[in-house]
Amino acid sequence: MKINEIRDLPDEDIKGAIIKTRGEIFKMNFQAKGAGIENSGLYKTLRRDVARMFTVLKERAESGQTVVAPQGAPQEADSGSE
């Protein structure tokens, strides 16, 4: 994911993407321990994507800016479990 794409997302979408991407990294760790992973470059890309997302959130926090989803935009339901 490119940094400009991340900057266009609302904060809640970025946080959701971080959770999802961390889950993928977690699964890849288990695959690497067992049979091995097919695309080892994907692991590096996912870690960098998470770092980019945290960077955007930190930039927004330092500037006091928050981005929320526009009115009427579909939002994912929070399942309440992480």
Secondary structure, DSSP 8 states (H G I E B T S, - for coil): --HHHHHTS-HHHHHHHHHHHHHHHHHHHHHHHTT--S-HHHHHHHHHHHHHHHHHHHHHHHHT------TT-------S--
